[in-house]
Amino acid sequence: MELDAEPATRLYAELSLEIAYVAITVRIDGIRDINQPPIGSGWPGQYHACIASATRTDFLCARQHRREEANRPFAAKFPTLATSSRWGTLQINYNGLQSR
């Protein structure tokens, strides 16, 4: 799907603006890790403390491997399982606002 503002809007005699919205959905076959932890699982939850410690020697923004591993979907039943791959159809979406 593509929406386009045609013709370009003329602001001045030598200046124009063109804006377009692009949305693309693609489906491909591929492998997906179904035991992947949620994004941000291994990082501390208090981001303000993390950012405030950036100039000190006790930097609090290190990734916490145990917290990340504990947030995997199958961690309770299978604690030694790291990845579990599944073959299937993956959907990739792209949405963009383009201007020139």
C-alpha positions in Angstrom: 0.0 0.0 0.0 1.3 3.4 -0.9 -0.3 6.8 -0.4 1.2 9.6 -2.2 0.5 13.4 -2.1 0.6 14.2 -5.8 1.3 16.7 -7.2 3.9 18.1 -4.9 2.9 21.2 -2.9 4.6 24.3 -4.1 5.6 26.5 -1.2 7.6 29.0 -3.2 8.6 29.3 -6.8 11.7 27.2 -6.3 10.7 25.1 -3.3 8.3 22.2 -3.1 7.4 19.5 -0.6 6.4 15.9 -1.4 5.2 13.5 1.3 4.5 9.8 0.9 3.4 7.0 3.3 4.7 3.6 2.5 3.4 0.3 4.1 4.7 -3.0 3.0 4.0 -6.5 4.4 6.1 -9.4 3.3 5.6 -13.1 4.3 8.6 -15.4 4.0 9.4 -18.9 5.2 12.0 -19.0 8.0 13.2 -20.1 11.4 12.1 -18.4 14.5 13.4 -18.8 18.1 10.2 -19.5 20.1 12.2 -19.5 23.4 13.5 -15.9 23.0 13.2 -13.7 26.0 11.2 -10.4 25.7 13.2 -7.3 24.6 14.9 -5.6 27.5 14.7 -8.7 29.8 18.4 -8.7 30.8 18.7 -5.0 31.7 17.9 -3.3 35.0 14.3 -2.0 35.2 15.1 1.4 36.7 16.4 3.3 33.7 16.7 6.6 35.4 19.2 5.1 37.9 21.1 3.5 35.0 21.4 6.8 33.1 22.3 8.7 36.3 25.2 6.3 37.0 26.8 6.8 33.5 29.3 9.3 34.9 30.2 7.3 38.0 32.5 4.3 38.5 29.6 2.1 39.7 27.9 1.9 36.3 24.6 0.2 36.8 23.7 -0.5 33.1 25.4 -3.9 32.7 23.3 -6.7 31.2 22.1 -9.2 33.7 22.5 -12.7 32.1 20.5 -14.6 34.8 17.5 -12.2 34.6 17.5 -12.6 30.8 17.6 -16.4 31.0 14.8 -16.5 33.6 12.5 -14.6 31.3 12.6 -17.1 28.5 9.1 -18.7 28.0 10.3 -22.3 28.7 12.8 -21.5 31.5 10.6 -22.9 34.3 10.1 -26.3 32.6 13.4 -26.6 30.8 16.1 -24.5 32.6 18.9 -25.8 30.4 17.2 -25.1 27.1 18.6 -21.9 25.5 17.0 -21.8 22.0 14.1 -23.7 20.5 13.7 -23.1 16.8 10.5 -23.4 14.8 10.0 -23.4 11.1 7.1 -21.3 9.8 6.0 -18.3 8.0 7.4 -15.0 9.2 5.6 -11.7 8.6 7.8 -8.6 8.1 6.1 -5.1 8.2 7.6 -1.8 7.1 5.8 1.5 7.7 7.5 4.8 6.7 6.8 8.4 6.0 9.0 9.7 3.3 9.4 13.4 2.4 11.6 15.4 0.1 
